């Protein structure tokens, strides 16, 4: 259990501290997501929003885990995740079209599932 907690803390520190996106975008992203979920709640109700949220966050967690494994905990480049060596230390510098395509695909799948299943 302590290993799992250590891994979660490591991921949270990476997410909080990475420079793959500007700080203003990280903050804006939170408000965009909240606005989207509130809008979905008003348009479609609590149950469909809960299904949408569950599917979206599960798929997004899967994308996170795939990137985490394939990049060896963000230490090497893979697909659109680019890592450079600076002073002998790996530093991630870019993430791009594949990652954001996966997130857009997750939104579409979540919308379809939430509308069809409920």
C-alpha positions, 0 to 999 in steps of 0.5 A: 500500500505504501508503494501505491501511495508513493506512486500516486504522490510522484504522479501528483508532483509531476502533474503539478510541476511539469512545464508541458503546458503554461501555468495559466493553461493548467488553471484555465483547464480546471475552469473549462472542465468545471464549466463543461460538467456544470453545463452537461449537468444542466442539459442532461441531468445528474445520472448522465453527467455521472456516467459521462464523468465516470467514463471520461475520468476512467479513460483519461486515467488509462491514457495517463497510465499508458503514457506513464509506462511508455515514457518510463515515468516521464524519463524518455520520449514516446510518441508526442511526449518529448524528453531532452537531457539537460545537465544530465537530467531528463526534462520533458518539454513537449506533449502534443497531437496524440495526447490531445487527440486521445483526450478529445476521443475520450470526450466523444466516447463518454458523451456517446456512452452517457447518452446511449446507456442512460 
